[in-house]
Amino acid sequence: MNKSARQFGLVLGAALALGMGANTAVAQVGQGYVGASGMYVKNATGLCWHTGYWTPAMATVECDPDLVPKKAAPAPAAPVVTPPPAPKPPAPAPKPAARTPVTEKVTLGVDTFFDFDKAVLKPEGKASLDNLVGKLKAVNLEVIIAIGHTDSIGSNAYNKKLSLRRADAVKAYLVGKGIEANRVYTEGKGESQPMASNKTKEGRAKNRRVEIEVVGSRTK
């Protein structure tokens, strides 16, 4: 199948898991969801990330409120009894070291880092990922999410498989460099989420990309 020139985009964004920011802090992330430092990891549209074994029975109010069974109305409250004064609490424990957010953004061209219609990294792509791994050594890494995208040339089924293979190639290289496999999630979106028009050569090139999001923090 003939395709126009491809461009590969790696977008790296790191978000601090501090109980503040775009994600809402919770006491514990529910089963079936991707979490980081007690927080649900959400995508750009505010939806929580599900793991591969998520089922509707695992739904939480934070992420899927419509799937959570509604609670029965509470019974009438018992008469309030004033308790005796409580003893003074012990002195609070020292606060843990504060953490600061880490943000990185890297953009790579598909044709520079992958051969045409292939999902094997070229030496240039490996060098760029080596640079990324070096920067992550100073970060308290929580989660890495790699999402592959393509233009609209070819069938949607083929493009989705190709985009996933490229995201998986990025994951495999990162794992080979010491990143824990259970911290890297991959997904192939194919042509379903273009960032530019597929009617022009330039727009199709922008749509051929792999986006990487890193969630972590750095201790002061």
N, C-alpha and C positions, 0 to 999 in steps of 0.2 A: 504494500500500500504506500503510495507517495504522499508525503507530508511536507508542508513548508517548514522553514527553519524554526527550531524550538528554542525557547528560553526557559531557564530553570530559576525560580525564585525561592530563596530560603529566607524566610522572615523570622527573626528570632526576637521574641519579646519575653521579658522576665518579669513576673509579678510577685510581690512580697506576700508571704502567707503570715500576716501579723494580726489577724482578727480585725482588719480595717481595709478599705479600698473597694474595688468593684465587686468582689465576692463577699457573701455574708458569712460571718463566723458562726460555727455551730459547735456544740459540745463534742460531737462525734459524727463523722461522716458515715452515712448509712451504707450497708452492704450493696454492691452493685454499682457504686458511683466512684468516680475518680476523685481523690482527695489529696490535699496538701496542707500540713500543719493544722489539722482540724477544720479545714475549709473545703467547701465544694469547689471543684474546678469547673468554670463555666466558659462557654465559647463567646465570640463577639456579640451574639444576639442574646446572651443572658441565660442560655439553656445549659443545664448540667450535663457533664460527660458521663455516659453509661459505660460500664465495663462490658466485656463480651458475655458475661453470665447474668447480666441484669434481667429481671423479670418484673412484671407489674406488681407482683406481691411484695417487692422490695421498695416500692414507691415511698417517698418521704414528702412531708409537707413543704419543705424547702424547695424541692426540685419538681415534683409531680403531684401537686395538691389535688388535682381532679381524680387521681387514682387512689387516694387514701380514704379508707372507710370513715364516714362521718360518725363522730362520737355522739352518744345519747345525751340528752339534756341532764345536767347534774341534779342530784337530789337537793332538797332545801338545806340550806346551811344550818348547822347546829348552833345553839346559842353560844355567843362568844364568852369565854371565861378568861379573865385577865390572869396571866401566869405571873409567878413571882419574878422579881428582877433577875436577869441572867448574870452570871459572873462575868467579870471583865475578860475579853478574849486575850489570848497570848499575843505577844509582839509579832507582827507580820514577818514572814521569811524574806530574806533579801531578794530583790527583783532580779530576774535573769538578765543577762546582757542584752541590750537593745539590738534590733536588727534593722538594717537599711535595705530598701528595695534595690534590685539590680535590673538594669535594662540594657539589652543589646539588640541590634538589628543588622542583619546581613542579607544582601540580595545577590543571587548567583544566576547566571544564564544557563538555561537547559542545554543548549547545544555546546556550550563550553565544558560542561561537567558530565554530560551523558552523550553517548553516541546516538545517532538518529534511530528512533523507534526501539531503543534499548533501555535497560534499567541497570546498567553496569557503570559505576562511577569511573570517570577518567582521572588521571593523576592530578589535574587541576582541582577537581571536586574534592579529592581526598585531602589535598593541601588546605583547602578552605575549611573543611571539617576538622582537621588537625588544629587549626587556629582557634576554632570554636571550643574544642575540648580543652585547650590550654587556658582559655578564659574561664571555663567552668570549674577549674581547680580551686578558684578562690570563692566559689559559690556553694552555699548549702542547698544542693539540688534536691528538688521534690519530684517534679514531673517534667518530661519532655513529650510534646505532642507534634508529630510530623504528619502533614496532610498533603497528599498529591492532587494536582489539578492538571487538566489538559485543555486544548482548544476543542472546537466542534467538528474537526475533520475526522472521519471514521465513525464507526458505530459507537453508541453510548456504552454498550457492554464492554467493547474492546478498550475504550478510553478509560473506563473505570478500573479495569484490571491493570492497565499500563500505569496509571497514576498510583495505584496501591503498590505495584512492584517497585516503583521509584522511591516511594516513602519507606518501603521495607529495606531497600538498599541503603538508605541513609541510616536507618536504625541499626542494621547489621554492622555498618562501619563504626558507628558510635559505640556499640557494645564491644566490638573488637578492640576499641581503645580504652576500655575499662568502665564504661557507663553500664550500670546495672540494667539488665534487660527488662525487669519488671517496672522500671521507671520510664520506659519509652513506649508510647502508644502510637499506632499508625492507622491511617484511614485513607482510602482513595475516593475522591469525589468525582473523578472524571471531568466531564464538561458542565456539570450542574451548577457550578458557582463561578462564572466568569467575572473577572475584574475589569474587563474592557470588551468592546464589541468584537465579535468573531467575523465581522464582515470585511475587516481589513487585515493585511499582513501584520501590521504593527500590533493590532489588538490581539490577534491570535498568539503572537509571540509573548505578550504579557500574561496571557491565560495559561501558558505552559509553565508551571511552577510547582515547587514544593514549599509549603510554609511550615516553619518550625516555631513552636511556642515553648518557652522555658519558664517554669514556675520555680522560684527559689528565693533565697535571701542571703545577705552577707552580714555576719556579726561584727559590730563595731569593735 
